[in-house]
Amino acid sequence: MENNHTLATSITQLITADQAYHYGIIPVALEDNTIHFKSVNTSYSLQQELQILFNQNIKLIEETEEQIQFLLASTYRKSSICEELHYSNDFLEKILISAKEIGSSDIHFEPYENKCRVRLRIDGKLKEHYIISLEEYPIIVNKLKIKASLDISEKRLPQDGRITMNNGNEEFDIRVSSLPTLYGEKIVLRILSKDTNNISLEKLGFTDAELSTYKEGTKKPNGIVLISGPTGSGKTTTLYATLKLLNDDKTNILTIEDPIEYTLEGINQVQLKENIGLDFSSTLRTFLRQDPDIIMVGEIRDAKTANMAIRAALTGHLVLSTIHTNSAWATISRLIDMGIPPFLIASTLNISVAQRLVRKLCDNCKIEEITLSKHFPESFNIPKDLTSHYIPKGCNKCHHTGYQGRKAIYEIVPIKKELIPHIKNNDLEIDDYLATENIISLKNNAIQLIKSGTTSIEEVYSLLMD
């Protein structure tokens, strides 16, 4: 039986590249009218389906997901999965709609020396799904550029565009970004859903106490609500859910965003265009002449924007925005670093929120194991009641990642009068105060998710280090 990484051509030609990628199988031998396939999935149902398809006896040999992906890439890189481009004009639509249906947020087309790979970001992590030959790749690039109204002759400079798609159930936008690289243009597609029906604060991951505290901070007629966290932590989704709650016929809401990820009826949304001077700070200045009640700024990036947000809050507006810090309290130091006087922060900031997105373990395949100290950071004090935890395995249901779906976790600090001296002194630590106020930190929220079997230690490892 052929077990080498480089398989004999006669064996690989038993099936097409399209069939290999669709089923996640690699033919390794043909013996006595039986085709031997390597596969992650060795179920009886797959075996029966393949026997009907090939009219041969089938034997499935279990292999790891990593090895299958390697063999697919190395075995079929010359026979592109995109061969059907010659026969079908809707191949790209199939990729785009399929990515949307499985919940992918981004699609990466990446050219290298011998191949182009297509990776999908699912639940925050990239996973390879297709291999395209370099001969076929320029066809893909040109089709995407035409759809996004980009210049197909310009290959030296980055470009940005937009595609509107419809999968029959809903319309969604795709932001297209091209980047010249050593072996060709890398294309990244960001899927932007227009459907806000499933966006609500109750569904995001707040505990009942956290939700009550957060809503209290957004009910004030003026002030600032700031949500912090790294890129991809769900900050913008929390802001949209907040706007949905606050939106009514009596309220004038204006937003400046980059990009506009969801369209909300009844809210005036402005797309950032820094190349023509339409930036956060200048648009905020104009907003104040538009008689707004609530202003949403996509991100406070610099001192000018921070000062305009403070000014808006002082003149009777409620301002919602995001900022890049590691914790809710670190937001105070970040604003001070931007030159905002502490007394203004104390008088305008209603509530500071930190959040992260955590992948949830797949309930179909997660495995329980005994908790050992080696699983945690060195300085971490393991709770006595954490005697076991769950780890990811991977199955068809979760695309062999071990995770399915994500959940936001929060750290919410309402700005009360007791905190004013700490703000004015720019104190770095307020752990004792948070404990007395029963404010749960990101770390403690992460520990609760481990205990409940919702997520794994590795998924929240960086929070445990903090």
C-alpha positions in Angstrom: 0.0 0.0 0.0 1.2 3.5 -0.9 2.0 5.4 2.3 4.4 8.0 1.1 3.6 11.7 1.2 4.0 11.8 -2.6 1.4 9.4 -3.9 1.6 7.6 -7.2 -0.1 9.4 -10.0 -2.2 6.3 -11.0 -3.7 6.3 -7.5 -4.4 10.1 -7.2 -6.2 10.0 -10.6 -8.8 7.6 -9.1 -10.7 10.7 -8.0 -10.9 14.4 -9.0 -9.5 17.2 -6.9 -13.0 18.4 -6.4 -14.1 15.1 -5.0 -11.0 14.9 -2.8 -11.6 18.3 -1.2 -15.4 17.8 -0.9 -15.1 14.6 1.0 -11.7 15.3 2.7 -10.3 12.0 1.4 -7.0 10.9 -0.1 -6.7 7.6 -2.2 -3.7 5.6 -1.1 -4.2 2.2 -2.8 -6.3 0.1 -5.1 -6.3 -3.5 -4.1 -8.7 -6.4 -5.0 -11.4 -4.0 -6.3 -11.1 -2.0 -3.1 -10.1 1.7 -3.0 -8.3 2.6 0.2 -8.8 6.2 1.3 -7.2 8.2 4.2 -9.8 10.3 5.9 -10.6 12.1 9.2 -14.1 10.8 8.9 -14.2 7.0 8.9 -18.0 6.6 9.4 -20.1 3.9 7.9 -22.3 6.5 6.1 -19.3 8.0 4.3 -18.1 4.6 3.3 -21.5 3.7 1.8 -21.8 7.1 0.0 -18.3 6.6 -1.6 -19.1 3.0 -2.6 -22.2 4.3 -4.5 -20.2 7.1 -6.1 -17.3 5.0 -7.3 -19.0 1.7 -7.7 -16.1 0.0 -5.8 -15.6 -1.4 -2.4 -14.2 1.3 -0.1 -11.9 1.1 3.0 -11.4 4.2 5.1 -8.2 4.6 7.1 -8.3 7.1 9.9 -5.9 10.1 9.6 -5.4 13.4 11.4 -7.0 16.6 10.0 -3.6 18.2 9.8 -2.2 15.3 7.7 -5.2 15.2 5.4 -4.9 19.0 4.7 -1.2 18.5 4.0 -1.9 15.6 1.6 -4.7 17.5 -0.2 -2.4 20.5 -0.7 0.6 18.5 -1.8 -1.3 15.9 -3.9 -3.8 18.0 -5.8 -2.1 21.4 -6.0 -1.5 20.9 -9.8 -5.1 20.0 -10.5 -7.0 23.0 -9.2 -10.3 22.7 -7.4 -11.2 25.7 -9.6 -11.3 23.6 -12.8 -15.0 24.2 -12.9 -14.3 27.9 -13.5 -14.1 26.9 -17.2 -17.7 25.6 -17.1 -19.5 27.7 -14.5 -19.7 31.5 -13.9 -21.0 31.1 -10.4 -18.1 29.3 -8.8 -17.1 32.4 -6.7 -20.7 32.9 -5.6 -20.7 29.3 -4.3 -17.6 30.0 -2.2 -18.9 33.3 -0.9 -22.4 32.1 0.0 -21.0 28.9 1.5 -18.7 30.9 3.7 -21.6 33.1 4.8 -23.7 30.0 5.6 -21.1 28.4 7.8 -20.6 31.6 9.7 -17.2 32.7 8.3 -16.3 36.3 8.8 -13.4 36.5 6.4 -12.1 34.8 3.3 -8.3 34.9 2.5 -7.0 34.2 -1.1 -3.2 33.9 -0.6 -0.8 33.2 -3.5 2.5 31.5 -2.8 5.3 30.1 -5.0 3.6 26.9 -6.0 0.0 27.3 -5.1 -2.7 29.6 -3.8 -4.6 28.7 -0.7 -8.0 29.9 0.4 -8.6 30.1 4.1 -11.8 30.9 6.0 -11.9 32.6 9.3 -14.5 30.6 11.4 -15.1 31.6 15.1 -12.0 33.9 14.9 -9.5 31.3 13.6 -8.3 30.8 10.0 -8.7 27.3 8.5 -7.6 26.2 5.0 -10.5 25.1 2.8 -9.3 25.2 -0.8 -6.1 25.0 -2.9 -6.0 26.8 -6.2 -3.2 26.5 -8.8 -1.3 29.6 -9.7 -2.4 29.2 -13.3 -6.1 29.6 -12.2 -5.5 32.3 -9.6 -5.4 35.4 -11.9 -8.9 34.4 -13.1 -10.2 34.4 -9.6 -8.5 37.8 -8.8 -10.0 39.4 -12.0 -13.5 38.1 -11.3 -13.3 39.5 -7.7 -12.0 42.8 -8.9 -14.7 43.2 -11.5 -17.4 42.4 -8.9 -15.9 44.9 -6.5 -15.5 47.6 -9.2 -11.7 47.6 -8.8 -9.1 48.3 -11.5 -8.0 44.9 -12.9 -5.0 46.5 -14.6 -3.6 47.9 -11.3 -1.5 45.2 -9.6 1.1 47.3 -7.9 -1.0 49.2 -5.4 -3.5 48.1 -2.7 -7.2 48.6 -3.6 -10.5 48.5 -1.6 -13.9 47.8 -2.9 -17.3 46.3 -2.0 -19.5 43.5 -3.3 -23.2 43.0 -2.6 -24.5 39.4 -2.5 -27.8 37.8 -2.0 -28.2 34.1 -1.0 -31.9 34.1 -1.3 -32.6 34.5 2.4 -30.7 37.8 3.0 -28.6 40.4 1.3 -25.1 40.9 2.6 -22.1 43.1 1.7 -18.5 41.9 1.2 -15.6 44.3 1.8 -12.8 43.5 -0.7 -9.1 44.4 0.0 -6.3 43.6 -2.4 -2.6 43.7 -1.4 0.4 43.2 -3.8 2.7 40.4 -2.4 5.8 38.6 -3.7 3.8 36.0 -5.7 0.7 38.0 -6.7 -2.2 39.9 -5.1 -3.5 38.7 -1.8 -7.3 39.3 -1.6 -9.2 39.4 1.7 -13.0 39.5 1.8 -14.8 40.6 4.9 -18.4 39.4 5.1 -20.6 42.2 6.5 -24.1 41.0 7.3 -27.0 43.5 7.0 -29.2 41.3 9.2 -29.5 42.7 12.7 -32.4 40.5 13.8 -30.2 38.3 16.0 -28.2 41.1 17.5 -29.4 41.9 21.1 -27.7 42.6 24.4 -29.4 39.6 25.9 -27.8 37.2 23.4 -24.2 38.4 23.7 -23.0 36.8 26.9 -23.7 39.3 29.7 -24.7 37.9 33.0 -27.9 39.3 34.5 -26.0 41.5 36.9 -23.6 42.7 34.1 -26.5 43.4 31.8 -28.3 45.5 34.4 -25.2 47.5 35.2 -24.4 48.1 31.5 -28.0 49.2 30.6 -27.9 51.6 33.6 -24.8 53.3 32.1 -26.5 53.7 28.7 -29.7 55.2 30.1 -28.1 58.5 31.1 -28.9 61.4 28.7 -25.2 62.3 28.4 -21.8 61.0 29.0 -19.5 58.4 27.4 -19.8 54.6 27.2 -16.5 53.0 26.2 -15.9 49.4 25.2 -12.3 48.2 25.1 -10.6 45.1 23.7 -8.3 43.9 20.9 -9.4 43.7 17.2 -11.9 41.0 16.7 -13.2 40.9 20.3 -16.8 41.8 19.3 -16.8 45.5 20.5 -18.7 46.8 17.4 -21.4 44.1 17.8 -22.0 45.2 21.4 -22.3 48.8 20.2 -24.8 47.8 17.5 -26.9 45.9 20.1 -26.8 49.0 22.3 -27.9 51.2 19.5 -30.8 48.9 18.7 -31.9 49.2 22.4 -31.7 53.0 22.3 -33.2 53.6 18.9 -36.7 55.0 18.8 -38.7 57.7 17.0 -37.9 60.4 19.6 -34.1 60.0 19.4 -31.6 61.3 16.8 -28.7 58.9 16.5 -25.7 59.5 14.3 -22.8 57.1 13.7 -19.3 57.4 12.1 -17.9 53.9 11.3 -15.1 52.1 9.5 -16.6 50.0 8.0 -20.4 50.1 8.4 -20.9 46.5 9.4 -24.7 46.5 9.8 -27.3 48.9 8.5 -29.8 50.0 11.1 -33.1 51.5 10.1 -33.8 54.9 11.8 -30.1 55.6 12.4 -28.0 58.0 10.3 -24.8 56.1 9.5 -21.6 57.7 8.0 -18.8 55.7 6.4 -15.3 56.9 7.3 -13.3 58.2 4.3 -10.0 59.5 5.6 -8.5 60.0 2.1 -10.9 63.0 1.6 -10.7 64.3 5.1 -13.8 62.5 6.5 -12.2 61.2 9.7 -13.6 60.6 13.2 -12.7 64.0 14.7 -13.9 66.2 11.8 -17.1 64.2 11.4 -17.8 64.4 15.2 -17.4 68.2 14.9 -20.1 68.3 12.2 -22.3 65.9 14.2 -22.6 68.5 16.9 -24.3 70.8 14.4 -26.9 68.1 13.5 -28.8 68.2 16.8 -28.0 64.6 17.9 -29.1 62.8 21.0 -26.7 59.9 20.7 -23.5 59.7 18.8 -21.6 56.5 18.0 -17.9 56.8 17.0 -16.4 53.5 15.7 -13.2 54.0 17.5 -11.3 56.6 19.6 -7.9 56.4 17.9 -6.2 59.7 18.8 -6.3 62.7 21.1 -8.3 64.8 18.6 -11.1 62.2 18.5 -11.0 61.8 22.3 -11.3 65.5 22.9 -14.2 65.8 20.5 -16.0 62.9 22.3 -15.4 64.6 25.7 -16.8 67.9 24.3 -19.9 66.1 22.9 -20.5 64.5 26.3 -20.1 67.8 28.1 -22.6 69.5 25.8 -25.4 67.0 26.6 -24.9 64.1 24.3 -24.5 60.4 24.9 -21.4 59.1 23.1 -20.7 55.4 22.5 -17.3 54.3 21.2 -14.5 51.7 21.4 -10.9 51.9 22.4 -7.9 49.6 22.4 -7.0 48.7 26.0 -6.5 45.4 27.9 -9.0 46.0 30.7 -11.9 48.3 31.7 -9.7 50.2 34.1 -6.8 50.6 31.6 -9.1 52.7 29.5 -8.6 55.5 32.1 -4.9 55.5 31.7 -5.2 55.4 27.9 -7.4 58.6 27.9 -5.0 60.3 30.3 -2.1 59.4 27.9 -4.1 61.0 25.1 -4.1 64.3 27.1 -7.6 64.2 28.6 -7.5 65.8 32.1 -8.5 63.2 34.8 -11.3 65.5 36.2 -12.9 65.5 32.7 -12.8 61.8 32.5 -14.4 61.5 36.0 -17.2 63.8 35.0 -18.0 62.4 31.6 -17.3 58.7 31.6 -20.4 56.7 32.5 -19.1 53.2 32.2 -16.0 51.4 31.0 -16.3 47.9 29.6 -13.7 45.4 28.5 -14.7 42.4 26.5 -13.2 39.3 24.7 -14.7 36.7 22.4 -14.2 33.1 23.5 -14.7 30.1 21.3 -17.2 27.5 22.8 -16.3 23.9 22.8 -18.2 21.6 20.5 -20.7 19.7 22.7 -20.6 16.8 20.2 -16.9 15.9 20.7 -15.4 17.7 23.7 -13.4 15.4 26.1 -13.2 15.7 29.8 -9.8 15.3 31.5 -8.3 15.7 35.0 -7.0 19.2 35.8 -3.2 19.3 36.3 -1.0 22.3 37.2 0.9 21.9 33.8 -2.3 23.0 32.0 -2.1 26.6 33.5 0.3 29.5 33.6 3.1 29.2 36.3 1.8 31.8 38.6 -1.9 30.8 38.3 -3.7 29.7 41.5 -6.0 26.8 40.4 -9.4 27.0 42.1 -9.9 23.9 44.4 -13.2 23.0 42.8 -11.6 22.9 39.3 -10.8 19.2 39.4 -11.5 18.5 35.7 -11.9 20.5 32.5 -12.8 19.8 28.8 -10.5 19.9 25.8 -11.3 20.1 22.1 -11.2 17.0 19.9 -12.8 17.9 16.5 -15.5 16.3 14.4 -17.6 17.0 11.2 -20.0 19.1 13.2 -17.4 21.6 14.2 -15.3 21.4 11.0 -12.7 19.5 13.0 -11.7 22.5 15.1 -13.2 21.3 18.4 -15.1 24.5 18.8 -18.5 25.7 17.6 -19.7 29.3 18.0 -18.4 32.0 20.3 -19.4 33.8 23.4 -18.5 37.3 24.7 -17.2 37.8 28.2 -17.2 41.1 29.9 -15.6 43.2 32.7 -17.8 46.2 33.5 -16.8 49.1 35.7 -19.4 51.8 36.3 -17.8 55.1 37.1 -19.1 56.0 40.6 -18.0 58.8 42.9 -15.9 56.4 44.9 -13.7 56.0 41.8 -13.1 59.7 41.3 -9.9 59.9 43.5 -8.5 56.8 41.8 -9.1 58.4 38.4 -7.5 61.7 39.4 -4.5 59.9 40.8 -4.3 57.6 37.7 -4.1 54.6 40.0 -3.0 51.5 38.1 -4.6 48.9 40.3 -8.1 48.9 41.8 -8.6 45.2 42.4 -9.7 45.7 46.0 -12.4 48.2 44.9 -13.6 45.8 42.2 -13.8 43.0 44.7 -15.9 45.1 47.2 -18.3 46.1 44.3 -18.6 42.4 43.1 -17.3 43.4 39.7 -16.2 40.2 38.0 -12.9 40.5 36.0 -12.3 39.0 32.6 -10.1 36.4 34.2 -12.7 35.3 36.7 -15.4 35.1 34.0 -13.0 32.9 32.0 -12.5 30.6 34.9 -16.3 30.2 35.2 -16.5 29.2 31.5 -13.8 26.5 32.1 -15.7 25.2 35.1 -18.9 24.9 33.2 -17.3 23.1 30.3 -18.2 26.0 27.9 -14.6 26.6 26.8 -11.1 25.2 27.2 -8.1 26.3 29.2 -6.1 27.0 26.0 -8.7 29.3 24.6 -8.5 31.7 27.6 -4.9 31.0 28.5 -3.8 34.6 27.9 -6.5 35.9 30.3 -5.3 33.5 33.0 -1.8 34.9 32.6 -3.1 38.4 33.4 
